[in-house]
Amino acid sequence: MQQFALYLDESGSQKPSPHDQALFFAMGGVIIKRGDESIIESSLNGFKTRWEINLDTPLHSTEMRSKVNKFRFLRSLSPERFNDFYSDLHSVIASCPIVIHACVVSRNGYISRYQEMYGLNTWEMMKSSFYILIERSVKYAQKQEAKLMVYYEEAGKVEDRKLKSFFKEIRSNGLPFNQSTSQRYNPCTAEGLSKILSGIEGKKKANPVMQIADYCLHPIADVKLHPTNRAYHAFKTSNLIVDCIINPEEIGEIGVKYYCY
């Protein structure tokens, strides 16, 4: 079987507190074929060299949007050069052999639906996002007759242990969602998940593919709030998003999931 890898990251706030002003929580990133890592690294290094960014500097999307730290130089660019920077970056990403996938949760919608059931349990929203993303990525891999390895961006011992425990649970026991309400999504069985999922492992922020995953995730989430998001439409035009390359009738089961909207 082919070997695929899902590189995943988080965006937004995972804490389901009504007092947190964040509007979404997203988990997602990119699916690649194993062996394509070097292609992505080479493309990324070429971009950094052209813009005089140290090769060891991660392309961290939050810092880039805020124009801080190693990306403070973006503030001094003329509008034309600023546009050139992002046009170049989006062209580089479009040239990479990636498929973008994600699960995006409306925090207000989630709180309204589940606060009575779960209270303010910090991990439930993260767990739901993780399960949905993994299951849909597995379905995509199944279509390609491939196995799937999962890599996450290391965030700390507590968070990393949680992700590994979620992974172990879904591979061993399948999805924990209500069978009657989830049946329309044709959920994977525990056996099917176990057959496709190879394992899970942490990666540093500086990993080239993880940098691409980090950058690609935010536009997928943000487009619900800002429909003209430039990066999202660049990805869509380049057919990088999973919804663009599966059959329209499969999007409900395999495509990007917007949850509690």
GUDREN-992463 format. One record per residue: residue number from 0; residue in one letter; x, y, z of N, C-alpha, C in turn. Coordinates in nm, 2 decimals. Example, Ala and Ser with C-alpha at 12.3 -4.5 7.8 and 13.67 -1.06 7.14 Angstrom:
 zavo domi     nu     nv     nw    cau    cav    caw     cu     cv     cw
    0    A   1.32  -0.57   0.78   1.23  -0.45   0.78   1.32  -0.33   0.78
    1    S   1.28  -0.22   0.71   1.37  -0.11   0.71   1.29   0.00   0.79
! end
This chain:
 zavo domi     nu     nv     nw    cau    cav    caw     cu     cv     cw
    0    M   0.08  -0.12   0.00   0.00   0.00   0.00   0.09   0.13   0.00
    1    Q   0.03   0.23  -0.06   0.10   0.36  -0.05   0.11   0.41   0.10
    2    Q   0.20   0.49   0.13   0.22   0.55   0.26   0.19   0.70   0.26
    3    F   0.09   0.74   0.33   0.05   0.88   0.34   0.09   0.93   0.48
    4    A   0.10   1.06   0.49   0.12   1.12   0.63   0.04   1.25   0.64
    5    L  -0.03   1.26   0.75  -0.11   1.38   0.79  -0.03   1.46   0.89
    6    Y   0.01   1.58   0.85   0.07   1.67   0.94  -0.03   1.77   0.99
    7    L  -0.05   1.77   1.12  -0.16   1.85   1.17  -0.12   1.95   1.27
    8    D  -0.19   2.06   1.28  -0.17   2.17   1.37  -0.30   2.22   1.42
    9    E  -0.30   2.32   1.51  -0.42   2.38   1.57  -0.42   2.53   1.54
   10    S  -0.54   2.58   1.54  -0.56   2.73   1.52  -0.68   2.77   1.60
   11    G  -0.66   2.89   1.67  -0.77   2.93   1.75  -0.76   2.88   1.89
   12    S  -0.87   2.90   1.97  -0.87   2.86   2.11  -0.94   2.73   2.13
   13    Q  -0.88   2.64   2.20  -0.94   2.51   2.23  -1.02   2.51   2.36
   14    K  -1.03   2.62   2.43  -1.10   2.63   2.56  -1.24   2.67   2.54
   15    P  -1.34   2.59   2.57  -1.48   2.62   2.54  -1.54   2.71   2.65
   16    S  -1.48   2.82   2.67  -1.53   2.91   2.78  -1.60   3.03   2.71
   17    P  -1.72   3.06   2.76  -1.80   3.17   2.70  -1.73   3.31   2.71
   18    H  -1.63   3.31   2.80  -1.55   3.44   2.82  -1.44   3.45   2.73
   19    D  -1.40   3.35   2.66  -1.29   3.35   2.56  -1.35   3.41   2.43
   20    Q  -1.28   3.51   2.38  -1.33   3.59   2.26  -1.30   3.52   2.13
   21    A  -1.22   3.41   2.13  -1.19   3.34   2.00  -1.31   3.29   1.94
   22    L  -1.33   3.30   1.81  -1.45   3.26   1.74  -1.45   3.12   1.69
   23    F  -1.33   3.06   1.68  -1.32   2.92   1.63  -1.20   2.85   1.69
   24    F  -1.21   2.72   1.68  -1.10   2.63   1.70  -1.09   2.53   1.58
   25    A  -0.97   2.52   1.53  -0.95   2.43   1.41  -0.84   2.34   1.43
   26    M  -0.85   2.22   1.38  -0.74   2.12   1.38  -0.73   2.07   1.24
   27    G  -0.61   2.08   1.18  -0.60   2.04   1.04  -0.45   2.06   0.99
   28    G  -0.44   2.05   0.86  -0.31   2.06   0.81  -0.30   2.00   0.67
   29    V  -0.20   1.92   0.64  -0.18   1.87   0.50  -0.16   1.72   0.51
   30    I  -0.21   1.66   0.40  -0.18   1.51   0.38  -0.08   1.51   0.26
   31    I   0.03   1.43   0.28   0.13   1.41   0.17   0.16   1.27   0.15
   32    K   0.22   1.23   0.04   0.28   1.10   0.02   0.41   1.10   0.09
   33    R   0.44   0.99   0.16   0.57   0.97   0.22   0.68   0.97   0.11
   34    G   0.78   1.05   0.13   0.88   1.06   0.03   0.88   1.20  -0.04
   35    D   0.77   1.27  -0.02   0.76   1.40  -0.08   0.81   1.51   0.01
   36    E   0.85   1.48   0.13   0.90   1.58   0.23   1.01   1.66   0.17
   37    S   1.10   1.60   0.09   1.22   1.67   0.04   1.18   1.77  -0.07
   38    I   1.07   1.74  -0.14   1.02   1.83  -0.24   0.97   1.96  -0.17
   39    I   0.90   1.94  -0.07   0.84   2.05   0.01   0.95   2.13   0.07
   40    E   1.05   2.07   0.13   1.16   2.14   0.20   1.23   2.22   0.10
   41    S   1.26   2.17  -0.02   1.33   2.24  -0.12   1.26   2.37  -0.17
   42    S   1.13   2.35  -0.19   1.04   2.47  -0.23   1.04   2.57  -0.12
   43    L   1.03   2.53   0.00   1.02   2.62   0.11   1.15   2.70   0.13
   44    N   1.26   2.63   0.12   1.40   2.69   0.13   1.42   2.79   0.02
   45    G   1.37   2.76  -0.10   1.38   2.85  -0.21   1.31   2.98  -0.19
   46    F   1.19   2.97  -0.13   1.11   3.09  -0.09   1.19   3.17   0.01
   47    K   1.24   3.11   0.11   1.31   3.18   0.22   1.43   3.25   0.17
   48    T   1.50   3.18   0.08   1.62   3.24   0.02   1.59   3.37  -0.06
   49    R   1.48   3.36  -0.14   1.45   3.48  -0.22   1.41   3.60  -0.13
   50    W   1.35   3.57  -0.01   1.31   3.68   0.07   1.40   3.70   0.19
   51    E   1.52   3.64   0.18   1.62   3.67   0.28   1.58   3.63   0.42
   52    I   1.51   3.52   0.43   1.46   3.47   0.56   1.56   3.35   0.60
   53    N   1.61   3.35   0.72   1.70   3.25   0.76   1.63   3.11   0.74
   54    L   1.70   3.01   0.69   1.64   2.88   0.66   1.59   2.82   0.79
   55    D   1.65   2.85   0.90   1.61   2.79   1.03   1.48   2.86   1.09
   56    T   1.44   2.97   1.03   1.32   3.04   1.08   1.19   2.98   1.03
   57    P   1.11   2.93   1.12   0.98   2.87   1.08   0.89   2.97   1.02
   58    L   0.81   2.94   0.92   0.71   3.03   0.87   0.59   3.01   0.96
   59    H   0.59   3.09   1.06   0.48   3.08   1.16   0.37   3.18   1.12
   60    S   0.25   3.12   1.09   0.14   3.21   1.03   0.10   3.32   1.12
   61    T   0.09   3.29   1.26   0.05   3.40   1.35   0.15   3.52   1.35
   62    E   0.28   3.49   1.35   0.38   3.59   1.34   0.37   3.67   1.21
   63    M   0.35   3.59   1.10   0.34   3.66   0.97   0.22   3.75   0.96
   64    R   0.10   3.70   1.01  -0.02   3.79   1.00   0.00   3.91   1.09
   65    S   0.07   3.90   1.21   0.09   4.01   1.30   0.21   4.09   1.26
   66    K   0.30   4.04   1.17   0.42   4.11   1.13   0.51   4.14   1.25
   67    V   0.53   4.04   1.33   0.62   4.05   1.45   0.74   3.96   1.44
   68    N   0.83   3.98   1.53   0.95   3.89   1.55   1.02   3.88   1.41
   69    K   1.05   3.76   1.36   1.13   3.75   1.24   1.05   3.80   1.12
   70    F   0.93   3.83   1.13   0.85   3.88   1.02   0.81   4.03   1.03
   71    R   0.88   4.10   1.12   0.86   4.24   1.13   0.89   4.31   1.01
   72    F   0.98   4.26   0.93   1.02   4.33   0.80   0.91   4.35   0.71
   73    L   0.80   4.27   0.72   0.68   4.28   0.64   0.62   4.42   0.65
   74    R   0.64   4.48   0.77   0.58   4.62   0.79   0.65   4.72   0.70
   75    S   0.77   4.70   0.66   0.84   4.80   0.59   0.83   4.78   0.43
   76    L   0.76   4.67   0.39   0.75   4.65   0.25   0.64   4.74   0.19
   77    S   0.67   4.79   0.07   0.57   4.86   0.00   0.45   4.77  -0.03
   78    P   0.33   4.83  -0.06   0.21   4.75  -0.09   0.24   4.65  -0.20
   79    E   0.32   4.69  -0.30   0.35   4.61  -0.42   0.44   4.49  -0.37
   80    R   0.54   4.52  -0.29   0.63   4.41  -0.24   0.56   4.32  -0.15
   81    F   0.47   4.38  -0.06   0.39   4.29   0.03   0.31   4.20  -0.05
   82    N   0.24   4.25  -0.16   0.16   4.16  -0.24   0.25   4.05  -0.31
   83    D   0.37   4.09  -0.35   0.46   4.00  -0.42   0.50   3.89  -0.32
   84    F   0.52   3.92  -0.19   0.56   3.83  -0.09   0.46   3.72  -0.08
   85    Y   0.33   3.75  -0.07   0.23   3.65  -0.05   0.19   3.58  -0.18
   86    S   0.21   3.65  -0.29   0.19   3.58  -0.42   0.29   3.47  -0.44
   87    D   0.42   3.51  -0.40   0.52   3.41  -0.41   0.50   3.29  -0.32
   88    L   0.46   3.32  -0.19   0.44   3.21  -0.10   0.32   3.12  -0.14
   89    H   0.22   3.18  -0.19   0.10   3.10  -0.24   0.14   3.02  -0.36
   90    S   0.22   3.07  -0.45   0.27   2.99  -0.56   0.36   2.88  -0.52
   91    V   0.44   2.90  -0.42   0.52   2.79  -0.36   0.44   2.68  -0.31
   92    I   0.34   2.72  -0.23   0.25   2.62  -0.16   0.17   2.55  -0.27
   93    A   0.13   2.62  -0.37   0.05   2.55  -0.48   0.13   2.45  -0.56
   94    S   0.27   2.47  -0.56   0.36   2.38  -0.63   0.39   2.25  -0.54
   95    C   0.35   2.26  -0.41   0.38   2.14  -0.32   0.28   2.03  -0.34
   96    P   0.32   1.91  -0.33   0.23   1.79  -0.35   0.15   1.77  -0.22
   97    I   0.05   1.85  -0.19  -0.02   1.84  -0.06  -0.17   1.84  -0.08
   98    V  -0.24   1.79   0.01  -0.39   1.80   0.02  -0.42   1.86   0.16
   99    I  -0.49   1.97   0.15  -0.53   2.04   0.28  -0.66   1.98   0.34
  100    H  -0.65   1.95   0.47  -0.77   1.90   0.53  -0.79   1.97   0.67
  101    A  -0.91   1.97   0.72  -0.93   2.03   0.85  -1.07   2.00   0.91
  102    C  -1.08   2.02   1.04  -1.21   2.03   1.11  -1.21   2.16   1.18
  103    V  -1.31   2.24   1.15  -1.32   2.38   1.21  -1.45   2.38   1.30
  104    V  -1.43   2.43   1.42  -1.54   2.43   1.51  -1.58   2.58   1.55
  105    S  -1.71   2.61   1.53  -1.75   2.74   1.58  -1.76   2.73   1.73
  106    R  -1.69   2.81   1.80  -1.68   2.80   1.95  -1.82   2.83   2.01
  107    N  -1.88   2.94   1.96  -2.01   2.98   2.01  -2.11   2.87   1.99
  108    G  -2.11   2.81   1.87  -2.20   2.70   1.84  -2.18   2.58   1.92
  109    Y  -2.05   2.55   1.95  -2.02   2.43   2.03  -2.06   2.45   2.17
  110    I  -2.04   2.57   2.23  -2.08   2.60   2.36  -2.23   2.59   2.38
  111    S  -2.30   2.65   2.28  -2.45   2.64   2.29  -2.50   2.50   2.28
  112    R  -2.43   2.41   2.21  -2.48   2.28   2.19  -2.44   2.18   2.30
  113    Y  -2.32   2.20   2.35  -2.26   2.10   2.44  -2.23   2.14   2.58
  114    Q  -2.24   2.27   2.61  -2.20   2.31   2.75  -2.28   2.24   2.86
  115    E  -2.41   2.21   2.84  -2.49   2.14   2.94  -2.44   2.00   2.95
  116    M  -2.39   1.94   2.84  -2.35   1.80   2.85  -2.21   1.79   2.91
  117    Y  -2.11   1.87   2.86  -1.97   1.86   2.90  -1.93   1.96   3.00
  118    G  -2.01   2.07   3.03  -1.96   2.18   3.11  -1.85   2.25   3.03
  119    L  -1.75   2.29   3.10  -1.64   2.36   3.03  -1.51   2.28   3.02
  120    N  -1.53   2.15   3.00  -1.42   2.05   2.98  -1.34   2.10   2.86
  121    T  -1.22   2.14   2.89  -1.13   2.19   2.79  -1.10   2.10   2.68
  122    W  -1.09   1.97   2.71  -1.05   1.87   2.61  -1.15   1.82   2.51
  123    E  -1.28   1.84   2.55  -1.38   1.78   2.46  -1.39   1.84   2.32
  124    M  -1.37   1.97   2.31  -1.38   2.03   2.18  -1.25   1.98   2.09
  125    M  -1.14   1.98   2.16  -1.02   1.93   2.09  -1.03   1.79   2.05
  126    K  -1.09   1.70   2.14  -1.11   1.56   2.11  -1.20   1.54   1.99
  127    S  -1.31   1.61   1.99  -1.41   1.60   1.88  -1.34   1.64   1.74
  128    S  -1.27   1.75   1.75  -1.20   1.80   1.62  -1.10   1.69   1.57
  129    F  -1.02   1.64   1.67  -0.92   1.54   1.63  -0.98   1.42   1.57
  130    Y  -1.09   1.37   1.64  -1.15   1.24   1.59  -1.21   1.27   1.45
  131    I  -1.28   1.38   1.43  -1.34   1.41   1.29  -1.23   1.42   1.19
  132    L  -1.12   1.49   1.22  -1.01   1.51   1.12  -0.95   1.38   1.09
  133    I  -0.92   1.30   1.19  -0.85   1.17   1.16  -0.94   1.08   1.08
  134    E  -1.07   1.07   1.12  -1.16   0.97   1.05  -1.17   1.01   0.90
  135    R  -1.19   1.14   0.88  -1.20   1.18   0.74  -1.07   1.17   0.66
  136    S  -0.96   1.19   0.72  -0.83   1.17   0.66  -0.81   1.02   0.63
  137    V  -0.86   0.93   0.72  -0.85   0.79   0.69  -0.93   0.75   0.57
  138    K  -1.05   0.81   0.56  -1.14   0.78   0.44  -1.07   0.83   0.31
  139    Y  -1.00   0.94   0.32  -0.93   0.99   0.20  -0.82   0.89   0.17
  140    A  -0.74   0.84   0.27  -0.64   0.75   0.24  -0.69   0.62   0.19
  141    Q  -0.81   0.57   0.24  -0.87   0.45   0.19  -0.90   0.46   0.04
  142    K  -0.95   0.57   0.00  -0.98   0.59  -0.14  -0.85   0.57  -0.23
  143    Q  -0.74   0.61  -0.17  -0.61   0.60  -0.25  -0.54   0.47  -0.22
  144    E  -0.60   0.38  -0.14  -0.54   0.25  -0.10  -0.41   0.28  -0.04
  145    A  -0.41   0.36   0.07  -0.29   0.40   0.14  -0.31   0.39   0.29
  146    K  -0.20   0.37   0.36  -0.20   0.38   0.50  -0.17   0.52   0.54
  147    L  -0.19   0.56   0.67  -0.18   0.70   0.71  -0.10   0.71   0.84
  148    M   0.01   0.78   0.84   0.08   0.82   0.96   0.04   0.96   1.00
  149    V   0.03   0.98   1.13  -0.01   1.11   1.18   0.10   1.18   1.25
  150    Y   0.13   1.30   1.21   0.23   1.38   1.28   0.17   1.51   1.33
  151    Y   0.20   1.55   1.46   0.14   1.67   1.52   0.26   1.76   1.56
  152    E   0.23   1.89   1.57   0.33   1.98   1.62   0.34   1.97   1.77
  153    E   0.45   1.95   1.82   0.47   1.93   1.96   0.44   2.06   2.03
  154    A   0.36   2.05   2.14   0.31   2.17   2.21   0.34   2.17   2.36
  155    G   0.38   2.06   2.41   0.40   2.04   2.55   0.36   1.91   2.60
  156    K   0.41   1.86   2.71   0.39   1.72   2.75   0.24   1.69   2.77
  157    V   0.16   1.78   2.83   0.02   1.75   2.86  -0.05   1.74   2.73
  158    E  -0.04   1.84   2.64  -0.11   1.84   2.51  -0.07   1.72   2.43
  159    D   0.06   1.69   2.42   0.11   1.58   2.34   0.06   1.44   2.39
  160    R   0.05   1.43   2.52   0.00   1.30   2.58  -0.15   1.29   2.55
  161    K  -0.22   1.40   2.55  -0.37   1.40   2.52  -0.39   1.35   2.37
  162    L  -0.31   1.41   2.28  -0.33   1.37   2.14  -0.30   1.22   2.12
  163    K  -0.19   1.17   2.19  -0.16   1.03   2.17  -0.27   0.94   2.23
  164    S  -0.33   0.99   2.34  -0.43   0.91   2.41  -0.56   0.91   2.32
  165    F  -0.59   1.02   2.25  -0.70   1.03   2.16  -0.68   0.93   2.04
  166    F  -0.55   0.93   1.99  -0.52   0.85   1.88  -0.54   0.70   1.92
  167    K  -0.48   0.66   2.03  -0.49   0.52   2.08  -0.64   0.48   2.09
  168    E  -0.72   0.57   2.14  -0.86   0.54   2.17  -0.94   0.52   2.03
  169    I  -0.91   0.61   1.94  -0.99   0.60   1.81  -0.94   0.47   1.73
  170    R  -0.81   0.44   1.74  -0.76   0.33   1.67  -0.81   0.20   1.73
  171    S  -0.82   0.20   1.86  -0.87   0.07   1.93  -1.02   0.06   1.94
  172    N  -1.09   0.17   1.96  -1.23   0.16   1.98  -1.32   0.22   1.88
  173    G  -1.26   0.29   1.78  -1.34   0.36   1.69  -1.40   0.49   1.74
  174    L  -1.49   0.55   1.66  -1.55   0.68   1.70  -1.65   0.67   1.81
  175    P  -1.64   0.77   1.91  -1.73   0.76   2.02  -1.86   0.84   2.00
  176    F  -1.89   0.89   1.88  -2.00   0.97   1.85  -2.13   0.89   1.85
  177    N  -2.24   0.96   1.88  -2.38   0.90   1.88  -2.40   0.83   1.75
  178    Q  -2.43   0.70   1.75  -2.45   0.62   1.63  -2.57   0.67   1.54
  179    S  -2.68   0.71   1.61  -2.80   0.74   1.53  -2.78   0.88   1.46
  180    T  -2.70   0.97   1.52  -2.69   1.10   1.46  -2.57   1.10   1.36
  181    S  -2.47   1.01   1.38  -2.35   1.01   1.29  -2.36   0.92   1.17
  182    Q  -2.47   0.84   1.17  -2.48   0.73   1.07  -2.48   0.79   0.92
  183    R  -2.54   0.91   0.91  -2.55   0.97   0.78  -2.41   1.01   0.72
  184    Y  -2.30   1.01   0.81  -2.17   1.04   0.76  -2.09   0.91   0.73
  185    N  -2.16   0.79   0.74  -2.10   0.67   0.71  -1.97   0.65   0.78
  186    P  -1.97   0.65   0.91  -1.84   0.65   0.99  -1.76   0.52   0.97
  187    C  -1.63   0.54   0.98  -1.54   0.42   0.98  -1.56   0.33   1.10
  188    T  -1.54   0.21   1.08  -1.54   0.11   1.19  -1.40   0.12   1.26
  189    A  -1.40   0.07   1.39  -1.27   0.06   1.46  -1.17  -0.03   1.38
  190    E  -1.22  -0.13   1.31  -1.13  -0.22   1.23  -1.07  -0.14   1.11
  191    G  -1.16  -0.06   1.05  -1.11   0.01   0.93  -1.01   0.12   0.97
  192    L  -1.03   0.18   1.09  -0.94   0.28   1.14  -0.80   0.22   1.17
  193    S  -0.81   0.11   1.24  -0.69   0.04   1.28  -0.61  -0.01   1.16
  194    K  -0.68  -0.05   1.06  -0.61  -0.10   0.94  -0.53   0.01   0.86
  195    I  -0.58   0.13   0.86  -0.52   0.24   0.79  -0.42   0.32   0.87
  196    L  -0.45   0.34   1.00  -0.36   0.42   1.08  -0.23   0.35   1.12
  197    S  -0.12   0.41   1.08   0.01   0.35   1.11   0.06   0.38   1.25
  198    G   0.04   0.51   1.29   0.09   0.55   1.42   0.09   0.71   1.43
  199    I   0.14   0.76   1.54   0.14   0.90   1.57   0.27   0.94   1.63
  200    E   0.32   1.06   1.59   0.45   1.11   1.64   0.45   1.26   1.63
  201    G   0.52   1.32   1.73   0.54   1.46   1.73   0.65   1.51   1.64
  202    K   0.63   1.63   1.59   0.74   1.70   1.51   0.76   1.84   1.56
  203    K   0.88   1.89   1.54   0.91   2.03   1.59   0.84   2.13   1.49
  204    K   0.82   2.25   1.54   0.76   2.36   1.46   0.85   2.39   1.34
  205    A   0.98   2.36   1.35   1.07   2.40   1.23   1.06   2.29   1.12
  206    N   0.99   2.18   1.14   0.98   2.08   1.03   0.92   2.15   0.91
  207    P   0.97   2.13   0.79   0.92   2.20   0.67   0.78   2.17   0.64
  208    V   0.74   2.05   0.65   0.60   2.01   0.62   0.50   2.07   0.73
  209    M   0.55   2.07   0.85   0.47   2.13   0.96   0.45   2.28   0.94
  210    Q   0.55   2.34   0.88   0.54   2.49   0.86   0.43   2.51   0.75
  211    I   0.42   2.43   0.65   0.32   2.44   0.55   0.18   2.41   0.61
  212    A   0.18   2.31   0.70   0.05   2.27   0.76   0.00   2.39   0.85
  213    D   0.09   2.45   0.92   0.06   2.57   1.00   0.00   2.68   0.92
  214    Y   0.07   2.71   0.81   0.02   2.82   0.73  -0.11   2.79   0.66
  215    C  -0.13   2.67   0.62  -0.25   2.64   0.54  -0.38   2.63   0.63
  216    L  -0.37   2.60   0.75  -0.48   2.58   0.84  -0.57   2.70   0.86
  217    H  -0.50   2.81   0.90  -0.58   2.93   0.94  -0.67   2.98   0.83
  218    P  -0.63   2.99   0.70  -0.73   3.03   0.60  -0.85   2.95   0.59
  219    I  -0.84   2.81   0.61  -0.95   2.72   0.60  -1.05   2.76   0.71
  220    A  -1.00   2.79   0.83  -1.09   2.83   0.94  -1.15   2.97   0.92
  221    D  -1.06   3.06   0.88  -1.09   3.21   0.87  -1.20   3.24   0.76
  222    V  -1.21   3.16   0.66  -1.29   3.19   0.55  -1.44   3.20   0.59
  223    K  -1.48   3.13   0.70  -1.61   3.14   0.75  -1.64   3.28   0.80
  224    L  -1.54   3.35   0.85  -1.56   3.48   0.91  -1.53   3.59   0.80
  225    H  -1.43   3.55   0.71  -1.39   3.65   0.61  -1.39   3.58   0.48
  226    P  -1.50   3.58   0.41  -1.52   3.50   0.28  -1.42   3.53   0.17
  227    T  -1.36   3.65   0.18  -1.27   3.69   0.07  -1.12   3.65   0.11
  228    N  -1.10   3.57   0.21  -0.96   3.53   0.25  -0.88   3.50   0.13
  229    R  -0.77   3.57   0.11  -0.69   3.56  -0.01  -0.62   3.42  -0.02
  230    A  -0.57   3.38   0.09  -0.50   3.25   0.09  -0.59   3.13   0.06
  231    Y  -0.71   3.14   0.12  -0.81   3.03   0.10  -0.84   3.02  -0.05
  232    H  -0.87   3.13  -0.11  -0.91   3.13  -0.26  -0.79   3.09  -0.35
  233    A  -0.67   3.12  -0.30  -0.55   3.07  -0.38  -0.54   2.92  -0.37
  234    F  -0.56   2.87  -0.25  -0.56   2.72  -0.23  -0.67   2.65  -0.31
  235    K  -0.79   2.71  -0.31  -0.90   2.66  -0.38  -0.88   2.66  -0.53
  236    T  -0.83   2.77  -0.58  -0.80   2.78  -0.72  -0.70   2.67  -0.77
  237    S  -0.60   2.64  -0.68  -0.50   2.55  -0.71  -0.54   2.40  -0.68
  238    N  -0.67   2.38  -0.64  -0.72   2.25  -0.61  -0.64   2.18  -0.50
  239    L  -0.60   2.26  -0.40  -0.52   2.20  -0.29  -0.61   2.15  -0.18
  240    I  -0.73   2.20  -0.17  -0.82   2.16  -0.06  -0.89   2.03  -0.09
  241    V  -0.90   1.94   0.01  -0.95   1.80  -0.02  -1.09   1.81  -0.09
  242    D  -1.17   1.91  -0.06  -1.30   1.92  -0.12  -1.29   1.93  -0.27
  243    C  -1.18   1.99  -0.32  -1.17   2.01  -0.46  -1.13   1.89  -0.54
  244    I  -1.09   1.78  -0.47  -1.04   1.66  -0.55  -1.11   1.54  -0.52
  245    I  -1.22   1.55  -0.44  -1.31   1.43  -0.42  -1.44   1.46  -0.49
  246    N  -1.52   1.36  -0.51  -1.65   1.38  -0.57  -1.74   1.47  -0.48
  247    P  -1.82   1.56  -0.54  -1.91   1.65  -0.46  -1.99   1.57  -0.36
  248    E  -2.04   1.46  -0.40  -2.13   1.38  -0.30  -2.05   1.32  -0.19
  249    E  -1.92   1.32  -0.20  -1.83   1.27  -0.09  -1.79   1.38   0.02
  250    I  -1.82   1.50  -0.02  -1.77   1.61   0.07  -1.83   1.60   0.21
  251    G  -1.96   1.56   0.22  -2.02   1.55   0.35  -1.96   1.44   0.44
  252    E  -1.89   1.34   0.38  -1.83   1.23   0.45  -1.68   1.24   0.47
  253    I  -1.62   1.30   0.37  -1.47   1.30   0.36  -1.41   1.44   0.37
  254    G  -1.49   1.54   0.32  -1.43   1.68   0.31  -1.41   1.75   0.44
  255    V  -1.36   1.88   0.42  -1.34   1.96   0.54  -1.47   1.97   0.61
  256    K  -1.46   1.96   0.75  -1.58   1.97   0.83  -1.59   2.10   0.90
  257    Y  -1.70   2.17   0.88  -1.73   2.29   0.96  -1.84   2.25   1.06
  258    Y  -1.80   2.25   1.19  -1.87   2.18   1.30  -1.94   2.29   1.39
  259    C  -2.07   2.27   1.41  -2.15   2.35   1.50  -2.17   2.50   1.44
  260    Y  -2.16   2.51   1.31  -2.19   2.64   1.25  -2.34   2.64   1.22
! end
